[in-house]
Amino acid sequence: MDFDQDASAAAEDIRLDLWARMFSKEVGRNLCPYFSWFGWLLSSETWEECQKFPKWQEGQGALETFNYDLVCVDV
């Protein structure tokens, strides 16, 4: 990986952390588990900062049972 790819990957990590923090603050819930379910790799600092909010639990069961085949279209 060259410097540009490293910088791009680092910027993406920062962006995902920022989104998780902003959304958690806005809804007043710790959404880190939600974003992690979708494969977001959040920093330990983001997890720690969001611990001050109650854990988001509403709808987590729906994530585990949602049928993505119904919304995915082969292109």
NUMI-713147 format. One record per atom (N, C-alpha, C): residue in three letters; x, y, z negated; atom name; residue number from 0. Coordinates in nm, 3 decimals, padded with zeros to 5 digits, always signed. Each point is the difference from the previous one (the first is absolute). Example, Ala and Ser with C-alpha at 12.3 -4.5 7.8 and 13.67 -1.06 7.14 Angstrom:
// residues 2
+---------+---------+---------+---------+-------+-----+
: residuo :      xx :      yy :      zz : atomo : num :
+---------+---------+---------+---------+-------+-----+
:     ALA : +01.319 : -00.569 : -00.780 :     N :   0 :
:     ALA : -00.089 : +00.119 : +00.000 :    CA :   0 :
:     ALA : +00.090 : +00.120 : +00.000 :     C :   0 :
:     SER : -00.035 : +00.105 : +00.072 :     N :   1 :
:     SER : +00.082 : +00.119 : -00.006 :    CA :   1 :
:     SER : -00.077 : +00.109 : -00.073 :     C :   1 :
+---------+---------+---------+---------+-------+-----+
//
This chain:
// residues 75
+---------+---------+---------+---------+-------+-----+
: residuo :      xx :      yy :      zz : atomo : num :
+---------+---------+---------+---------+-------+-----+
:     MET : +00.085 : -00.118 : +00.000 :     N :   0 :
:     MET : -00.085 : +00.118 : +00.000 :    CA :   0 :
:     MET : +00.089 : +00.124 : +00.000 :     C :   0 :
:     ASP : -00.027 : +00.094 : +00.087 :     N :   1 :
:     ASP : +00.082 : +00.120 : +00.003 :    CA :   1 :
:     ASP : -00.057 : +00.108 : -00.092 :     C :   1 :
:     PHE : +00.067 : +00.113 : -00.004 :     N :   2 :
:     PHE : -00.037 : +00.107 : -00.092 :    CA :   2 :
:     PHE : -00.142 : +00.050 : +00.024 :     C :   2 :
:     ASP : -00.038 : +00.020 : +00.126 :     N :   3 :
:     ASP : -00.134 : +00.050 : +00.031 :    CA :   3 :
:     ASP : -00.108 : -00.097 : -00.049 :     C :   3 :
:     GLN : +00.022 : -00.129 : +00.017 :     N :   4 :
:     GLN : -00.096 : -00.100 : -00.046 :    CA :   4 :
:     GLN : -00.006 : -00.002 : -00.152 :     C :   4 :
:     ASP : +00.115 : +00.013 : -00.066 :     N :   5 :
:     ASP : +00.003 : +00.005 : -00.146 :    CA :   5 :
:     ASP : -00.077 : +00.121 : -00.051 :     C :   5 :
:     ALA : +00.025 : +00.114 : +00.062 :     N :   6 :
:     ALA : -00.068 : +00.123 : -00.042 :    CA :   6 :
:     ALA : -00.150 : -00.011 : +00.025 :     C :   6 :
:     SER : -00.038 : -00.059 : +00.112 :     N :   7 :
:     SER : -00.141 : -00.017 : +00.032 :    CA :   7 :
:     SER : -00.068 : -00.093 : -00.100 :     C :   7 :
:     ALA : +00.066 : -00.108 : -00.037 :     N :   8 :
:     ALA : -00.056 : -00.095 : -00.097 :    CA :   8 :
:     ALA : -00.013 : +00.067 : -00.136 :     C :   8 :
:     ALA : +00.099 : +00.079 : -00.039 :     N :   9 :
:     ALA : -00.005 : +00.070 : -00.128 :    CA :   9 :
:     ALA : -00.114 : +00.102 : +00.000 :     C :   9 :
:     ALA : -00.018 : +00.070 : +00.109 :     N :  10 :
:     ALA : -00.109 : +00.098 : +00.010 :    CA :  10 :
:     ALA : -00.135 : -00.070 : -00.009 :     C :  10 :
:     GLU : -00.012 : -00.116 : +00.060 :     N :  11 :
:     GLU : -00.126 : -00.076 : -00.006 :    CA :  11 :
:     GLU : -00.029 : -00.044 : -00.143 :     C :  11 :
:     ASP : +00.103 : -00.045 : -00.072 :     N :  12 :
:     ASP : -00.018 : -00.040 : -00.140 :    CA :  12 :
:     ASP : -00.047 : +00.118 : -00.084 :     C :  12 :
:     ILE : +00.060 : +00.115 : +00.022 :     N :  13 :
:     ILE : -00.039 : +00.121 : -00.074 :    CA :  13 :
:     ILE : -00.144 : +00.036 : +00.033 :     C :  13 :
:     ARG : -00.037 : -00.011 : +00.126 :     N :  14 :
:     ARG : -00.136 : +00.035 : +00.043 :    CA :  14 :
:     ARG : -00.102 : -00.092 : -00.066 :     C :  14 :
:     LEU : +00.027 : -00.131 : -00.003 :     N :  15 :
:     LEU : -00.093 : -00.094 : -00.063 :    CA :  15 :
:     LEU : -00.013 : +00.026 : -00.149 :     C :  15 :
:     ASP : +00.112 : +00.028 : -00.067 :     N :  16 :
:     ASP : -00.005 : +00.035 : -00.142 :    CA :  16 :
:     ASP : -00.086 : +00.124 : -00.023 :     C :  16 :
:     LEU : +00.019 : +00.100 : +00.085 :     N :  17 :
:     LEU : -00.076 : +00.124 : -00.015 :    CA :  17 :
:     LEU : -00.149 : -00.024 : +00.018 :     C :  17 :
:     TRP : -00.037 : -00.078 : +00.101 :     N :  18 :
:     TRP : -00.142 : -00.032 : +00.023 :    CA :  18 :
:     TRP : -00.058 : -00.072 : -00.121 :     C :  18 :
:     ALA : +00.070 : -00.099 : -00.052 :     N :  19 :
:     ALA : -00.050 : -00.077 : -00.114 :    CA :  19 :
:     ALA : -00.017 : +00.090 : -00.122 :     C :  19 :
:     ARG : +00.095 : +00.087 : -00.024 :     N :  20 :
:     ARG : -00.010 : +00.092 : -00.114 :    CA :  20 :
:     ARG : -00.115 : +00.098 : +00.017 :     C :  20 :
:     MET : -00.011 : +00.058 : +00.121 :     N :  21 :
:     MET : -00.106 : +00.099 : +00.024 :    CA :  21 :
:     MET : -00.139 : -00.063 : -00.012 :     C :  21 :
:     PHE : -00.020 : -00.115 : +00.061 :     N :  22 :
:     PHE : -00.131 : -00.065 : -00.006 :    CA :  22 :
:     PHE : -00.033 : -00.043 : -00.143 :     C :  22 :
:     SER : +00.097 : -00.052 : -00.071 :     N :  23 :
:     SER : -00.023 : -00.040 : -00.139 :    CA :  23 :
:     SER : -00.041 : +00.120 : -00.084 :     C :  23 :
:     LYS : +00.070 : +00.110 : +00.018 :     N :  24 :
:     LYS : -00.033 : +00.122 : -00.075 :    CA :  24 :
:     LYS : -00.140 : +00.050 : +00.036 :     C :  24 :
:     GLU : -00.031 : -00.002 : +00.127 :     N :  25 :
:     GLU : -00.129 : +00.053 : +00.047 :    CA :  25 :
:     GLU : -00.119 : -00.079 : -00.053 :     C :  25 :
:     VAL : +00.013 : -00.132 : -00.003 :     N :  26 :
:     VAL : -00.113 : -00.083 : -00.046 :    CA :  26 :
:     VAL : +00.008 : -00.033 : -00.149 :     C :  26 :
:     GLY : +00.114 : +00.035 : -00.062 :     N :  27 :
:     GLY : +00.015 : -00.026 : -00.142 :    CA :  27 :
:     GLY : +00.013 : -00.148 : -00.034 :     C :  27 :
:     ARG : +00.055 : -00.077 : +00.092 :     N :  28 :
:     ARG : +00.021 : -00.143 : -00.019 :    CA :  28 :
:     ARG : +00.139 : -00.038 : +00.052 :     C :  28 :
:     ASN : +00.057 : -00.104 : -00.058 :     N :  29 :
:     ASN : +00.128 : -00.052 : +00.048 :    CA :  29 :
:     ASN : -00.027 : -00.085 : +00.123 :     C :  29 :
:     LEU : +00.032 : +00.053 : +00.116 :     N :  30 :
:     LEU : -00.025 : -00.070 : +00.126 :    CA :  30 :
:     LEU : +00.121 : -00.078 : +00.050 :     C :  30 :
:     CYS : +00.106 : -00.007 : -00.079 :     N :  31 :
:     CYS : +00.119 : -00.075 : +00.044 :    CA :  31 :
:     CYS : -00.032 : -00.145 : +00.034 :     C :  31 :
:     PRO : -00.080 : -00.071 : -00.082 :     N :  32 :
:     PRO : -00.034 : -00.138 : +00.038 :    CA :  32 :
:     PRO : -00.075 : -00.008 : +00.134 :     C :  32 :
:     TYR : -00.086 : +00.098 : +00.025 :     N :  33 :
:     TYR : -00.076 : +00.006 : +00.125 :    CA :  33 :
:     TYR : +00.094 : +00.013 : +00.119 :     C :  33 :
:     PHE : +00.091 : +00.098 : -00.006 :     N :  34 :
:     PHE : +00.092 : +00.020 : +00.111 :    CA :  34 :
:     PHE : +00.097 : -00.116 : +00.014 :     C :  34 :
:     SER : +00.041 : -00.059 : -00.110 :     N :  35 :
:     SER : +00.089 : -00.116 : +00.006 :    CA :  35 :
:     SER : -00.067 : -00.119 : +00.067 :     C :  35 :
:     TRP : -00.130 : -00.013 : -00.020 :     N :  36 :
:     TRP : -00.075 : -00.108 : +00.064 :    CA :  36 :
:     TRP : +00.013 : +00.009 : +00.152 :     C :  36 :
:     PHE : +00.011 : +00.125 : +00.050 :     N :  37 :
:     PHE : +00.015 : +00.022 : +00.144 :    CA :  37 :
:     PHE : +00.145 : -00.004 : +00.045 :     C :  37 :
:     GLY : +00.091 : -00.036 : -00.092 :     N :  38 :
:     GLY : +00.139 : -00.015 : +00.039 :    CA :  38 :
:     GLY : +00.087 : +00.122 : -00.016 :     C :  38 :
:     TRP : -00.053 : +00.106 : -00.064 :     N :  39 :
:     TRP : +00.081 : +00.119 : -00.023 :    CA :  39 :
:     TRP : +00.103 : -00.031 : -00.108 :     C :  39 :
:     LEU : +00.125 : +00.029 : +00.025 :     N :  40 :
:     LEU : +00.106 : -00.018 : -00.098 :    CA :  40 :
:     LEU : +00.021 : +00.133 : -00.072 :     C :  40 :
:     LEU : -00.057 : +00.011 : -00.119 :     N :  41 :
:     LEU : +00.007 : +00.124 : -00.075 :    CA :  41 :
:     LEU : +00.116 : -00.004 : -00.098 :     C :  41 :
:     SER : +00.057 : +00.117 : -00.026 :     N :  42 :
:     SER : +00.114 : +00.009 : -00.091 :    CA :  42 :
:     SER : -00.044 : -00.022 : -00.144 :     C :  42 :
:     SER : +00.096 : -00.037 : -00.083 :     N :  43 :
:     SER : -00.030 : -00.018 : -00.143 :    CA :  43 :
:     SER : -00.043 : +00.132 : -00.062 :     C :  43 :
:     GLU : +00.052 : +00.112 : +00.051 :     N :  44 :
:     GLU : -00.040 : +00.131 : -00.050 :    CA :  44 :
:     GLU : -00.148 : +00.027 : +00.027 :     C :  44 :
:     THR : -00.048 : -00.041 : +00.116 :     N :  45 :
:     THR : -00.142 : +00.019 : +00.032 :    CA :  45 :
:     THR : -00.086 : -00.087 : -00.088 :     C :  45 :
:     TRP : +00.039 : -00.126 : -00.020 :     N :  46 :
:     TRP : -00.075 : -00.090 : -00.089 :    CA :  46 :
:     TRP : -00.006 : +00.060 : -00.140 :     C :  46 :
:     GLU : +00.114 : +00.051 : -00.046 :     N :  47 :
:     GLU : +00.006 : +00.055 : -00.136 :    CA :  47 :
:     GLU : -00.087 : +00.124 : -00.012 :     C :  47 :
:     GLU : +00.006 : +00.088 : +00.099 :     N :  48 :
:     GLU : -00.080 : +00.123 : -00.004 :    CA :  48 :
:     GLU : -00.150 : -00.030 : +00.001 :     C :  48 :
:     CYS : -00.041 : -00.102 : +00.074 :     N :  49 :
:     CYS : -00.142 : -00.032 : +00.012 :    CA :  49 :
:     CYS : -00.053 : -00.080 : -00.119 :     C :  49 :
:     GLN : +00.088 : -00.046 : -00.087 :     N :  50 :
:     GLN : -00.044 : -00.076 : -00.118 :    CA :  50 :
:     GLN : -00.085 : +00.084 : -00.095 :     C :  50 :
:     LYS : +00.008 : +00.132 : +00.012 :     N :  51 :
:     LYS : -00.079 : +00.086 : -00.088 :    CA :  51 :
:     LYS : -00.149 : -00.004 : +00.034 :     C :  51 :
:     PHE : -00.032 : -00.050 : +00.119 :     N :  52 :
:     PHE : -00.140 : -00.011 : +00.042 :    CA :  52 :
:     PHE : -00.052 : -00.140 : -00.032 :     C :  52 :
:     PRO : -00.131 : -00.013 : -00.023 :     N :  53 :
:     PRO : -00.057 : -00.135 : -00.017 :    CA :  53 :
:     PRO : +00.018 : -00.080 : +00.129 :     C :  53 :
:     LYS : +00.018 : -00.130 : -00.015 :     N :  54 :
:     LYS : +00.018 : -00.087 : +00.116 :    CA :  54 :
:     LYS : -00.127 : -00.004 : +00.083 :     C :  54 :
:     TRP : +00.017 : +00.010 : +00.131 :     N :  55 :
:     TRP : -00.114 : -00.011 : +00.092 :    CA :  55 :
:     TRP : -00.041 : -00.145 : +00.008 :     C :  55 :
:     GLN : -00.128 : -00.027 : -00.024 :     N :  56 :
:     GLN : -00.047 : -00.138 : +00.006 :    CA :  56 :
:     GLN : -00.122 : -00.016 : +00.089 :     C :  56 :
:     GLU : -00.074 : +00.106 : +00.022 :     N :  57 :
:     GLU : -00.121 : -00.009 : +00.082 :    CA :  57 :
:     GLU : +00.036 : -00.041 : +00.142 :     C :  57 :
:     GLY : -00.062 : -00.103 : +00.049 :     N :  58 :
:     GLY : +00.018 : -00.040 : +00.139 :    CA :  58 :
:     GLY : +00.120 : -00.088 : +00.027 :     C :  58 :
:     GLN : +00.080 : -00.033 : -00.101 :     N :  59 :
:     GLN : +00.117 : -00.084 : +00.027 :    CA :  59 :
:     GLN : -00.040 : -00.138 : +00.050 :     C :  59 :
:     GLY : -00.109 : -00.052 : -00.049 :     N :  60 :
:     GLY : -00.047 : -00.129 : +00.049 :    CA :  60 :
:     GLY : -00.037 : +00.006 : +00.146 :     C :  60 :
:     ALA : -00.053 : +00.114 : +00.044 :     N :  61 :
:     ALA : -00.037 : +00.016 : +00.140 :    CA :  61 :
:     ALA : +00.123 : -00.005 : +00.089 :     C :  61 :
:     LEU : +00.113 : +00.051 : -00.047 :     N :  62 :
:     LEU : +00.122 : -00.005 : +00.080 :    CA :  62 :
:     LEU : +00.042 : -00.144 : +00.025 :     C :  62 :
:     GLU : -00.017 : -00.083 : -00.101 :     N :  63 :
:     GLU : +00.044 : -00.139 : +00.012 :    CA :  63 :
:     GLU : -00.093 : -00.084 : +00.086 :     C :  63 :
:     THR : -00.125 : +00.042 : +00.017 :     N :  64 :
:     THR : -00.095 : -00.080 : +00.077 :    CA :  64 :
:     THR : -00.037 : +00.063 : +00.134 :     C :  64 :
:     PHE : +00.053 : +00.119 : +00.031 :     N :  65 :
:     PHE : -00.034 : +00.069 : +00.123 :    CA :  65 :
:     PHE : +00.050 : -00.079 : +00.120 :     C :  65 :
:     ASN : -00.082 : -00.015 : +00.100 :     N :  66 :
:     ASN : +00.035 : -00.076 : +00.121 :    CA :  66 :
:     ASN : +00.053 : +00.096 : +00.106 :     C :  66 :
:     TYR : +00.133 : +00.013 : +00.008 :     N :  67 :
:     TYR : +00.061 : +00.092 : +00.095 :    CA :  67 :
:     TYR : -00.017 : -00.045 : +00.144 :     C :  67 :
:     ASP : -00.030 : -00.126 : +00.022 :     N :  68 :
:     ASP : -00.021 : -00.048 : +00.136 :    CA :  68 :
:     ASP : -00.120 : +00.070 : +00.065 :     C :  68 :
:     LEU : -00.092 : +00.049 : -00.081 :     N :  69 :
:     LEU : -00.118 : +00.066 : +00.054 :    CA :  69 :
:     LEU : +00.031 : +00.140 : +00.054 :     C :  69 :
:     VAL : +00.108 : +00.062 : -00.047 :     N :  70 :
:     VAL : +00.032 : +00.136 : +00.042 :    CA :  70 :
:     VAL : +00.123 : +00.007 : +00.089 :     C :  70 :
:     CYS : +00.074 : -00.108 : +00.015 :     N :  71 :
:     CYS : +00.120 : -00.001 : +00.082 :    CA :  71 :
:     CYS : -00.034 : -00.043 : +00.142 :     C :  71 :
:     VAL : +00.050 : +00.076 : +00.094 :     N :  72 :
:     VAL : -00.027 : -00.029 : +00.141 :    CA :  72 :
:     VAL : +00.132 : -00.022 : +00.070 :     C :  72 :
:     ASP : +00.010 : -00.107 : +00.076 :     N :  73 :
:     ASP : +00.121 : -00.022 : +00.078 :    CA :  73 :
:     ASP : +00.001 : +00.098 : +00.115 :     C :  73 :
:     VAL : +00.115 : +00.062 : +00.018 :     N :  74 :
:     VAL : +00.014 : +00.098 : +00.108 :    CA :  74 :
:     VAL : +00.087 : -00.056 : +00.107 :     C :  74 :
+---------+---------+---------+---------+-------+-----+
//
